[in-house]
Amino acid sequence: YHTENSNGATSCTACSAGTYSATEASLVCTKCPIGRYQNETRSTACHLCPTTTTTLESGSSIEERCVCDVGQYWSNATSSCETCLEGLNCDWESSDDLEV
């Protein structure tokens, strides 16, 4: 993005990971929205989280921040998020299959 100093001169500053600038001429860096991440600097867009996953907050800078939605768990058997069955502990922080 571009910044302007007190003398009116402009310079380019790279947007950090977790943010993007919609255009190279933009004056601001924007946090990646929930459900997206950006692990590189100088980006004009954010990556979508893998299917059935999302991020818990905006500004995520690594794909590992993409987790299953609340009420779901990661299944190693299907390599995707599955709906948590009633009565089972469905911990979104766990990367392993459900435990009874």
N, CA, C and O atoms as a GROMACS GRO file, in nm:
protein
  400
    1TYR      N    1   0.084  -0.117   0.000
    1TYR     CA    2   0.000   0.000   0.000
    1TYR      C    3   0.089   0.123   0.000
    1TYR      O    4   0.208   0.114   0.028
    2HIS      N    5   0.033   0.237  -0.030
    2HIS     CA    6   0.108   0.361  -0.038
    2HIS      C    7   0.089   0.442   0.089
    2HIS      O    8  -0.021   0.448   0.143
    3THR      N    9   0.196   0.504   0.135
    3THR     CA   10   0.188   0.595   0.248
    3THR      C   11   0.242   0.730   0.205
    3THR      O   12   0.322   0.739   0.112
    4GLU      N   13   0.199   0.833   0.273
    4GLU     CA   14   0.246   0.968   0.242
    4GLU      C   15   0.310   1.026   0.366
    4GLU      O   16   0.251   1.023   0.474
    5ASN      N   17   0.432   1.080   0.352
    5ASN     CA   18   0.499   1.139   0.468
    5ASN      C   19   0.459   1.285   0.482
    5ASN      O   20   0.378   1.336   0.404
    6SER      N   21   0.515   1.354   0.582
    6SER     CA   22   0.477   1.492   0.610
    6SER      C   23   0.517   1.589   0.498
    6SER      O   24   0.462   1.699   0.490
    7ASN      N   25   0.610   1.549   0.413
    7ASN     CA   26   0.651   1.633   0.300
    7ASN      C   27   0.564   1.609   0.177
    7ASN      O   28   0.584   1.676   0.075
    8GLY      N   29   0.469   1.516   0.184
    8GLY     CA   30   0.381   1.487   0.072
    8GLY      C   31   0.434   1.381  -0.022
    8GLY      O   32   0.370   1.350  -0.123
    9ALA      N   33   0.551   1.325   0.008
    9ALA     CA   34   0.608   1.219  -0.076
    9ALA      C   35   0.542   1.086  -0.041
    9ALA      O   36   0.511   1.059   0.075
   10THR      N   37   0.520   1.005  -0.143
   10THR     CA   38   0.459   0.874  -0.119
   10THR      C   39   0.564   0.765  -0.131
   10THR      O   40   0.664   0.779  -0.202
   11SER      N   41   0.540   0.657  -0.059
   11SER     CA   42   0.627   0.540  -0.067
   11SER      C   43   0.541   0.416  -0.052
   11SER      O   44   0.430   0.422  -0.001
   12CYS      N   45   0.594   0.304  -0.096
   12CYS     CA   46   0.520   0.177  -0.086
   12CYS      C   47   0.564   0.102   0.038
   12CYS      O   48   0.682   0.097   0.072
   13THR      N   49   0.469   0.044   0.106
   13THR     CA   50   0.493  -0.040   0.222
   13THR      C   51   0.417  -0.170   0.201
   13THR      O   52   0.299  -0.168   0.168
   14ALA      N   53   0.484  -0.282   0.220
   14ALA     CA   54   0.420  -0.412   0.198
   14ALA      C   55   0.318  -0.441   0.307
   14ALA      O   56   0.344  -0.417   0.425
   15CYS      N   57   0.204  -0.492   0.267
   15CYS     CA   58   0.106  -0.540   0.365
   15CYS      C   59   0.162  -0.667   0.428
   15CYS      O   60   0.222  -0.750   0.360
   16SER      N   61   0.141  -0.682   0.557
   16SER     CA   62   0.194  -0.799   0.628
   16SER      C   63   0.106  -0.922   0.606
   16SER      O   64  -0.005  -0.911   0.555
   17ALA      N   65   0.157  -1.037   0.644
   17ALA     CA   66   0.078  -1.161   0.637
   17ALA      C   67  -0.049  -1.140   0.720
   17ALA      O   68  -0.048  -1.074   0.823
   18GLY      N   69  -0.158  -1.198   0.672
   18GLY     CA   70  -0.287  -1.182   0.739
   18GLY      C   71  -0.365  -1.062   0.688
   18GLY      O   72  -0.479  -1.038   0.729
   19THR      N   73  -0.301  -0.985   0.598
   19THR     CA   74  -0.367  -0.868   0.541
   19THR      C   75  -0.346  -0.866   0.390
   19THR      O   76  -0.265  -0.942   0.336
   20TYR      N   77  -0.419  -0.777   0.322
   20TYR     CA   78  -0.404  -0.761   0.178
   20TYR      C   79  -0.438  -0.618   0.141
   20TYR      O   80  -0.501  -0.546   0.219
   21SER      N   81  -0.396  -0.579   0.024
   21SER     CA   82  -0.431  -0.450  -0.032
   21SER      C   83  -0.503  -0.477  -0.163
   21SER      O   84  -0.446  -0.541  -0.252
   22ALA      N   85  -0.625  -0.430  -0.178
   22ALA     CA   86  -0.706  -0.463  -0.294
   22ALA      C   87  -0.638  -0.423  -0.426
   22ALA      O   88  -0.654  -0.491  -0.527
   23THR      N   89  -0.563  -0.315  -0.423
   23THR     CA   90  -0.487  -0.272  -0.541
   23THR      C   91  -0.351  -0.222  -0.496
   23THR      O   92  -0.333  -0.188  -0.379
   24GLU      N   93  -0.257  -0.217  -0.586
   24GLU     CA   94  -0.124  -0.168  -0.552
   24GLU      C   95  -0.127  -0.020  -0.515
   24GLU      O   96  -0.038   0.027  -0.444
   25ALA      N   97  -0.227   0.052  -0.561
   25ALA     CA   98  -0.238   0.196  -0.532
   25ALA      C   99  -0.317   0.224  -0.405
   25ALA      O  100  -0.335   0.341  -0.368
   26SER      N  101  -0.363   0.121  -0.337
   26SER     CA  102  -0.443   0.139  -0.217
   26SER      C  103  -0.364   0.208  -0.107
   26SER      O  104  -0.242   0.198  -0.101
   27LEU      N  105  -0.434   0.279  -0.020
   27LEU     CA  106  -0.370   0.349   0.090
   27LEU      C  107  -0.377   0.270   0.221
   27LEU      O  108  -0.322   0.314   0.322
   28VAL      N  109  -0.443   0.154   0.220
   28VAL     CA  110  -0.457   0.077   0.344
   28VAL      C  111  -0.439  -0.072   0.318
   28VAL      O  112  -0.459  -0.121   0.207
   29CYS      N  113  -0.402  -0.143   0.424
   29CYS     CA  114  -0.401  -0.289   0.424
   29CYS      C  115  -0.525  -0.332   0.502
   29CYS      O  116  -0.558  -0.272   0.605
   30THR      N  117  -0.593  -0.432   0.454
   30THR     CA  118  -0.715  -0.481   0.515
   30THR      C  119  -0.693  -0.622   0.568
   30THR      O  120  -0.630  -0.704   0.501
   31LYS      N  121  -0.743  -0.650   0.689
   31LYS     CA  122  -0.731  -0.786   0.744
   31LYS      C  123  -0.810  -0.883   0.658
   31LYS      O  124  -0.917  -0.850   0.608
   32CYS      N  125  -0.757  -1.003   0.640
   32CYS     CA  126  -0.831  -1.108   0.570
   32CYS      C  127  -0.960  -1.135   0.648
   32CYS      O  128  -0.956  -1.142   0.771
   33PRO      N  129  -1.073  -1.149   0.580
   33PRO     CA  130  -1.199  -1.174   0.652
   33PRO      C  131  -1.203  -1.316   0.709
   33PRO      O  132  -1.123  -1.402   0.672
   34ILE      N  133  -1.296  -1.338   0.796
   34ILE     CA  134  -1.317  -1.472   0.852
   34ILE      C  135  -1.341  -1.570   0.737
   34ILE      O  136  -1.416  -1.540   0.644
   35GLY      N  137  -1.276  -1.686   0.745
   35GLY     CA  138  -1.288  -1.786   0.639
   35GLY      C  139  -1.177  -1.778   0.536
   35GLY      O  140  -1.173  -1.857   0.442
   36ARG      N  141  -1.085  -1.682   0.554
   36ARG     CA  142  -0.973  -1.664   0.462
   36ARG      C  143  -0.846  -1.637   0.540
   36ARG      O  144  -0.850  -1.598   0.656
   37TYR      N  145  -0.731  -1.659   0.475
   37TYR     CA  146  -0.601  -1.633   0.536
   37TYR      C  147  -0.504  -1.588   0.428
   37TYR      O  148  -0.528  -1.610   0.309
   38GLN      N  149  -0.395  -1.524   0.468
   38GLN     CA  150  -0.289  -1.487   0.375
   38GLN      C  151  -0.156  -1.505   0.446
   38GLN      O  152  -0.129  -1.438   0.545
   39ASN      N  153  -0.073  -1.596   0.395
   39ASN     CA  154   0.054  -1.627   0.460
   39ASN      C  155   0.172  -1.552   0.399
   39ASN      O  156   0.286  -1.572   0.441
   40GLU      N  157   0.147  -1.467   0.302
   40GLU     CA  158   0.254  -1.392   0.237
   40GLU      C  159   0.232  -1.242   0.252
   40GLU      O  160   0.122  -1.197   0.280
   41THR      N  161   0.339  -1.166   0.233
   41THR     CA  162   0.328  -1.021   0.232
   41THR      C  163   0.302  -0.975   0.088
   41THR      O  164   0.311  -1.054  -0.005
   42ARG      N  165   0.270  -0.850   0.071
   42ARG     CA  166   0.247  -0.789  -0.062
   42ARG      C  167   0.135  -0.857  -0.140
   42ARG      O  168   0.148  -0.877  -0.260
   43SER      N  169   0.028  -0.892  -0.074
   43SER     CA  170  -0.080  -0.965  -0.141
   43SER      C  171  -0.197  -0.873  -0.175
   43SER      O  172  -0.223  -0.776  -0.105
   44THR      N  173  -0.266  -0.907  -0.284
   44THR     CA  174  -0.384  -0.831  -0.323
   44THR      C  175  -0.513  -0.909  -0.298
   44THR      O  176  -0.621  -0.863  -0.335
   45ALA      N  177  -0.502  -1.025  -0.234
   45ALA     CA  178  -0.620  -1.107  -0.200
   45ALA      C  179  -0.580  -1.206  -0.092
   45ALA      O  180  -0.462  -1.225  -0.063
   46CYS      N  181  -0.680  -1.269  -0.032
   46CYS     CA  182  -0.656  -1.372   0.070
   46CYS      C  183  -0.702  -1.507   0.016
   46CYS      O  184  -0.790  -1.513  -0.070
   47HIS      N  185  -0.641  -1.614   0.066
   47HIS     CA  186  -0.676  -1.751   0.026
   47HIS      C  187  -0.801  -1.795   0.103
   47HIS      O  188  -0.818  -1.762   0.220
   48LEU      N  189  -0.888  -1.871   0.036
   48LEU     CA  190  -1.002  -1.932   0.104
   48LEU      C  191  -0.954  -2.049   0.189
   48LEU      O  192  -0.862  -2.120   0.149
   49CYS      N  193  -1.013  -2.068   0.305
   49CYS     CA  194  -0.984  -2.187   0.384
   49CYS      C  195  -1.033  -2.309   0.307
   49CYS      O  196  -1.124  -2.298   0.225
   50PRO      N  197  -0.972  -2.425   0.333
   50PRO     CA  198  -1.019  -2.547   0.267
   50PRO      C  199  -1.168  -2.571   0.293
   50PRO      O  200  -1.223  -2.523   0.393
   51THR      N  201  -1.232  -2.643   0.205
   51THR     CA  202  -1.375  -2.674   0.215
   51THR      C  203  -1.409  -2.725   0.354
   51THR      O  204  -1.335  -2.805   0.411
   52THR      N  205  -1.516  -2.681   0.408
   52THR     CA  206  -1.575  -2.715   0.539
   52THR      C  207  -1.499  -2.655   0.656
   52THR      O  208  -1.530  -2.688   0.771
   53THR      N  209  -1.400  -2.567   0.632
   53THR     CA  210  -1.330  -2.503   0.743
   53THR      C  211  -1.344  -2.351   0.734
   53THR      O  212  -1.380  -2.297   0.630
   54THR      N  213  -1.313  -2.284   0.845
   54THR     CA  214  -1.319  -2.140   0.853
   54THR      C  215  -1.216  -2.093   0.955
   54THR      O  216  -1.157  -2.175   1.025
   55THR      N  217  -1.193  -1.964   0.964
   55THR     CA  218  -1.110  -1.909   1.070
   55THR      C  219  -1.201  -1.854   1.179
   55THR      O  220  -1.318  -1.826   1.154
   56LEU      N  221  -1.148  -1.840   1.298
   56LEU     CA  222  -1.229  -1.791   1.410
   56LEU      C  223  -1.228  -1.639   1.419
   56LEU      O  224  -1.311  -1.580   1.486
   57GLU      N  225  -1.131  -1.576   1.350
   57GLU     CA  226  -1.122  -1.431   1.354
   57GLU      C  227  -1.062  -1.380   1.223
   57GLU      O  228  -1.005  -1.458   1.146
   58SER      N  229  -1.073  -1.253   1.199
   58SER     CA  230  -1.014  -1.195   1.079
   58SER      C  231  -0.863  -1.176   1.100
   58SER      O  232  -0.815  -1.176   1.213
   59GLY      N  233  -0.790  -1.162   0.990
   59GLY     CA  234  -0.647  -1.136   0.998
   59GLY      C  235  -0.562  -1.261   1.012
   59GLY      O  236  -0.447  -1.251   1.055
   60SER      N  237  -0.613  -1.377   0.976
   60SER     CA  238  -0.536  -1.502   0.990
   60SER      C  239  -0.423  -1.505   0.888
   60SER      O  240  -0.440  -1.470   0.771
   61SER      N  241  -0.305  -1.548   0.936
   61SER     CA  242  -0.186  -1.546   0.852
   61SER      C  243  -0.133  -1.683   0.814
   61SER      O  244  -0.035  -1.693   0.741
   62ILE      N  245  -0.196  -1.789   0.862
   62ILE     CA  246  -0.154  -1.925   0.826
   62ILE      C  247  -0.275  -2.014   0.806
   62ILE      O  248  -0.379  -1.994   0.869
   63GLU      N  249  -0.262  -2.112   0.717
   63GLU     CA  250  -0.373  -2.203   0.687
   63GLU      C  251  -0.414  -2.283   0.810
   63GLU      O  252  -0.530  -2.322   0.822
   64GLU      N  253  -0.322  -2.307   0.900
   64GLU     CA  254  -0.353  -2.386   1.021
   64GLU      C  255  -0.456  -2.318   1.109
   64GLU      O  256  -0.511  -2.381   1.199
   65ARG      N  257  -0.485  -2.190   1.085
   65ARG     CA  258  -0.591  -2.120   1.158
   65ARG      C  259  -0.729  -2.156   1.105
   65ARG      O  260  -0.830  -2.119   1.165
   66CYS      N  261  -0.735  -2.227   0.993
   66CYS     CA  262  -0.863  -2.273   0.938
   66CYS      C  263  -0.905  -2.398   1.015
   66CYS      O  264  -0.836  -2.499   1.012
   67VAL      N  265  -1.018  -2.390   1.083
   67VAL     CA  266  -1.066  -2.500   1.167
   67VAL      C  267  -1.211  -2.531   1.133
   67VAL      O  268  -1.275  -2.457   1.058
   68CYS      N  269  -1.261  -2.638   1.186
   68CYS     CA  270  -1.401  -2.675   1.165
   68CYS      C  271  -1.492  -2.574   1.235
   68CYS      O  272  -1.456  -2.517   1.338
   69ASP      N  273  -1.609  -2.554   1.178
   69ASP     CA  274  -1.709  -2.468   1.240
   69ASP      C  275  -1.751  -2.526   1.375
   69ASP      O  276  -1.734  -2.645   1.400
   70VAL      N  277  -1.807  -2.441   1.460
   70VAL     CA  278  -1.862  -2.485   1.588
   70VAL      C  279  -1.966  -2.593   1.560
   70VAL      O  280  -2.047  -2.579   1.469
   71GLY      N  281  -1.964  -2.700   1.639
   71GLY     CA  282  -2.058  -2.809   1.620
   71GLY      C  283  -2.008  -2.914   1.523
   71GLY      O  284  -2.081  -3.007   1.487
   72GLN      N  285  -1.882  -2.900   1.480
   72GLN     CA  286  -1.820  -2.997   1.390
   72GLN      C  287  -1.683  -3.038   1.444
   72GLN      O  288  -1.629  -2.972   1.533
   73TYR      N  289  -1.629  -3.145   1.392
   73TYR     CA  290  -1.496  -3.192   1.430
   73TYR      C  291  -1.423  -3.238   1.305
   73TYR      O  292  -1.485  -3.269   1.204
   74TRP      N  293  -1.290  -3.242   1.313
   74TRP     CA  294  -1.208  -3.287   1.201
   74TRP      C  295  -1.201  -3.439   1.203
   74TRP      O  296  -1.164  -3.498   1.304
   75SER      N  297  -1.235  -3.502   1.094
   75SER     CA  298  -1.228  -3.648   1.081
   75SER      C  299  -1.106  -3.685   0.998
   75SER      O  300  -1.097  -3.649   0.881
   76ASN      N  301  -1.013  -3.755   1.058
   76ASN     CA  302  -0.897  -3.803   0.983
   76ASN      C  303  -0.938  -3.904   0.877
   76ASN      O  304  -0.872  -3.917   0.774
   77ALA      N  305  -1.047  -3.975   0.901
   77ALA     CA  306  -1.094  -4.078   0.807
   77ALA      C  307  -1.141  -4.017   0.676
   77ALA      O  308  -1.116  -4.073   0.569
   78THR      N  309  -1.209  -3.902   0.683
   78THR     CA  310  -1.262  -3.840   0.562
   78THR      C  311  -1.185  -3.715   0.520
   78THR      O  312  -1.211  -3.658   0.414
   79SER      N  313  -1.090  -3.674   0.603
   79SER     CA  314  -1.012  -3.551   0.579
   79SER      C  315  -1.103  -3.431   0.557
   79SER      O  316  -1.081  -3.349   0.467
   80SER      N  317  -1.205  -3.423   0.641
   80SER     CA  318  -1.298  -3.310   0.634
   80SER      C  319  -1.367  -3.292   0.770
   80SER      O  320  -1.352  -3.374   0.860
   81CYS      N  321  -1.441  -3.185   0.781
   81CYS     CA  322  -1.518  -3.162   0.903
   81CYS      C  323  -1.648  -3.242   0.897
   81CYS      O  324  -1.712  -3.251   0.792
   82GLU      N  325  -1.684  -3.298   1.009
   82GLU     CA  326  -1.807  -3.377   1.020
   82GLU      C  327  -1.892  -3.317   1.132
   82GLU      O  328  -1.838  -3.258   1.226
   83THR      N  329  -2.022  -3.333   1.123
   83THR     CA  330  -2.113  -3.283   1.225
   83THR      C  331  -2.096  -3.363   1.353
   83THR      O  332  -2.090  -3.485   1.350
   84CYS      N  333  -2.087  -3.292   1.464
   84CYS     CA  334  -2.073  -3.356   1.594
   84CYS      C  335  -2.205  -3.421   1.633
   84CYS      O  336  -2.311  -3.357   1.628
   85LEU      N  337  -2.199  -3.546   1.670
   85LEU     CA  338  -2.318  -3.618   1.712
   85LEU      C  339  -2.356  -3.579   1.854
   85LEU      O  340  -2.270  -3.553   1.937
   86GLU      N  341  -2.485  -3.575   1.880
   86GLU     CA  342  -2.534  -3.537   2.012
   86GLU      C  343  -2.477  -3.630   2.119
   86GLU      O  344  -2.475  -3.752   2.102
   87GLY      N  345  -2.430  -3.570   2.229
   87GLY     CA  346  -2.377  -3.648   2.340
   87GLY      C  347  -2.227  -3.671   2.333
   87GLY      O  348  -2.169  -3.723   2.428
   88LEU      N  349  -2.163  -3.633   2.223
   88LEU     CA  350  -2.018  -3.650   2.211
   88LEU      C  351  -1.948  -3.517   2.233
   88LEU      O  352  -2.003  -3.411   2.202
   89ASN      N  353  -1.826  -3.523   2.288
   89ASN     CA  354  -1.746  -3.404   2.307
   89ASN      C  355  -1.691  -3.359   2.172
   89ASN      O  356  -1.614  -3.431   2.109
   90CYS      N  357  -1.731  -3.242   2.129
   90CYS     CA  358  -1.691  -3.191   1.997
   90CYS      C  359  -1.603  -3.069   2.018
   90CYS      O  360  -1.653  -2.956   2.018
   91ASP      N  361  -1.475  -3.089   2.036
   91ASP     CA  362  -1.380  -2.983   2.066
   91ASP      C  363  -1.317  -2.933   1.937
   91ASP      O  364  -1.242  -3.007   1.873
   92TRP      N  365  -1.344  -2.808   1.897
   92TRP     CA  366  -1.291  -2.754   1.772
   92TRP      C  367  -1.139  -2.742   1.773
   92TRP      O  368  -1.079  -2.735   1.666
   93GLU      N  369  -1.076  -2.740   1.889
   93GLU     CA  370  -0.930  -2.729   1.894
   93GLU      C  371  -0.861  -2.860   1.863
   93GLU      O  372  -0.741  -2.860   1.834
   94SER      N  373  -0.931  -2.970   1.867
   94SER     CA  374  -0.870  -3.100   1.846
   94SER      C  375  -0.853  -3.128   1.698
   94SER      O  376  -0.943  -3.100   1.618
   95SER      N  377  -0.738  -3.185   1.661
   95SER     CA  378  -0.716  -3.220   1.520
   95SER      C  379  -0.737  -3.369   1.501
   95SER      O  380  -0.716  -3.421   1.391
   96ASP      N  381  -0.777  -3.439   1.605
   96ASP     CA  382  -0.799  -3.583   1.597
   96ASP      C  383  -0.949  -3.613   1.589
   96ASP      O  384  -1.032  -3.526   1.613
   97ASP      N  385  -0.980  -3.738   1.555
   97ASP     CA  386  -1.120  -3.781   1.552
   97ASP      C  387  -1.182  -3.766   1.691
   97ASP      O  388  -1.112  -3.759   1.791
   98LEU      N  389  -1.314  -3.762   1.695
   98LEU     CA  390  -1.388  -3.747   1.820
   98LEU      C  391  -1.357  -3.857   1.920
   98LEU      O  392  -1.324  -3.971   1.886
   99GLU      N  393  -1.368  -3.817   2.047
   99GLU     CA  394  -1.357  -3.915   2.155
   99GLU      C  395  -1.490  -3.918   2.228
   99GLU      O  396  -1.553  -3.814   2.247
  100VAL      N  397  -1.531  -4.036   2.268
  100VAL     CA  398  -1.658  -4.051   2.340
  100VAL      C  399  -1.634  -4.029   2.488
  100VAL      O  400  -1.728  -4.037   2.567
   0.00000   0.00000   0.00000
